[in-house]
Amino acid sequence: MNYLTQTRSNNPTYTTFTDAILDPNADLGGLYTFANITSFQDFSWLKEANYTQICRKVFSQLGIIESLATTGHSHIESALQSYESFRHPQIAPLIQIARNLYCLELYHGPTFAFKDMALQPFSHLLDSLAKEQKQKYLILSATSGDTGPATLHGFANSTNIRAICIYPSGGTSEVQRLQMTTHTAPNLKVFGIHGNFDTAQSALKSLLNKQSFRERLSRKGYALSAANSVNIGRIAFQIVYYFVIAREMFKQGIKKFDVIVPSGNFGNALAGFFARELGVPITKLCIACNPNDILSEFFNTGVYDLRNKTLVTSFSPAMDILKSSNIERLLFAYFGAEKTKQYMESLDTERIFSLTKEELAQLQTVFEARSFSDTACLEGINQAFKEHYMLDPHTSNAYLFAKLRTNTLPTQEAQVILSTAYFAKFAKATFKALKGGDSKRMDALDDLHTLQEIQQEIRTNINPNFALESEILSLFGKKEIHTSIYQVADLEEEILHFCV
Ligand SMILES: *Cc1c(COP(=O)(O)O)cnc(C)c1O
């Protein structure tokens, strides 16, 4: 299979992987996706394979390398070089935290969030393609906190690409904000805006769809692309780490496992589904949600209903999402283009769609889902801490789900939670969980002091030598470059002004 298909079209459109990542908006209103994935029959190669070798093997099975034309190999090689900036030699280490419970740590990339797993190689790939095409690109992204730093880091100093991040002012953690505003590379720009993440996301979408904006950019020599998980390129890189889990499990003689994914836009879990299609022996994919419980409602009732939902802000902001873009690709994989089109159009116009009983039953053979309150989230961090493992608030939701399932699980079956961020990015929530501090006192402490108190706490309780990563602490001493906060209405002119 060398071509991608579109989720709302019955006629295969034969878009190559290159075209889909350079211009992720499918012309029939849907998304590009993989179709007819062929499973590996043999996994003997996996035992000795390291992270980048797994990636080459998976991309070749998906037809991606051929689809990148004759120079495919060199593009992939330059993408894979980005893993050299990761702090852990295994890239994504699997840690055992209890009997039959493991954690795949996806936060050892340069910005301490799982977004690095895909955005680092993805940005290098895009840069390499842009150079080959001798085309300049403007990459836009909206962020609730983790996508922004990873995108900026990935594209910093890339010659043919300018990257812009739009974030809601006041809507990210202090560490996340500094990871963006202190960037010095001349091809990067960060716009804080007045509004929440939805405001930022809609501003991004309307610019991406605005013809006159594209034309003005094009007169300046720029093509427009986006780096959110609507881009199939990001999903592709995320499939790889599910094979890492399999490799480690096979080494221990474990043949089947369940994976629990802290979910928001459903990109991570969808990559797990594709890995399962490729033969990774995942029994269940479990979707952990925060108080924004639309996905858990969907997988438990078959109804995706936006009508009575309002977004609530939680301790796990990267999961504060109601319109989960990648559900569309799951619908396509199970029910085909016609049904997907019908359901997604119904979501747009009626703000609801409902699966049939049979369709729901099909999904439930693979998926389970649950949502957890903010109070539970803090308890999860605290409970894991007592078991000598530090969780960030996103991962805590997955941990709680695993703990709930433990009793009903056959003794041979292992559970793996995916850890999506380093806890120190979320100092306030972690502090509150460990010290039970009331929020009034926390407001008075700035994040640096909060982090230092957490460091003390961990030293005394877990590890006498524990030190926070110096890259995080040093952010507080850096000069902030991108300090202005903008009105959404002014973004277009500001962006054009930046694209010289
Ligand atoms: C983005 C993100 C998630 C959600 O991942 P999706 O692929 O959008 O479901 C969870 N946790 C963290 C820390 C994230 O940055």
The ligand as an SDF file (V2000), in Angstrom:
LIG
                    3D

 15 15  0  0  0  0  0  0  0  0999 V2000
   -1.4290   15.8810   23.7670 C   0  0  0  0  0  0  0  0  0  0  0  0
   -1.3990   15.2400   25.1080 C   0  0  0  0  0  0  0  0  0  0  0  0
   -2.3260   14.2460   25.4830 C   0  0  0  0  0  0  0  0  0  0  0  0
   -3.4610   13.8110   24.5800 C   0  0  0  0  0  0  0  0  0  0  0  0
   -3.0250   13.0840   23.4660 O   0  0  0  0  0  0  0  0  0  0  0  0
   -3.9990   12.8830   22.2050 P   0  0  0  0  0  0  0  0  0  0  0  0
   -3.1510   12.2490   21.1800 O   0  0  0  0  0  0  0  0  0  0  0  0
   -4.4510   14.2620   21.8120 O   0  0  0  0  0  0  0  0  0  0  0  0
   -5.1410   12.0360   22.6550 O   0  0  0  0  0  0  0  0  0  0  0  0
   -2.2080   13.6710   26.7340 C   0  0  0  0  0  0  0  0  0  0  0  0
   -1.2530   14.0690   27.6000 N   0  0  0  0  0  0  0  0  0  0  0  0
   -0.3550   15.0300   27.2910 C   0  0  0  0  0  0  0  0  0  0  0  0
    0.6380   15.4480   28.3140 C   0  0  0  0  0  0  0  0  0  0  0  0
   -0.3830   15.6510   26.0420 C   0  0  0  0  0  0  0  0  0  0  0  0
    0.5020   16.6080   25.7420 O   0  0  0  0  0  0  0  0  0  0  0  0
  1  2  1  0
  2  3  1  0
  2 14  2  0
  3  4  1  0
  3 10  2  0
  4  5  1  0
  5  6  1  0
  6  7  2  0
  6  8  1  0
  6  9  1  0
 10 11  1  0
 11 12  2  0
 12 13  1  0
 12 14  1  0
 14 15  1  0
M  END
$$$$
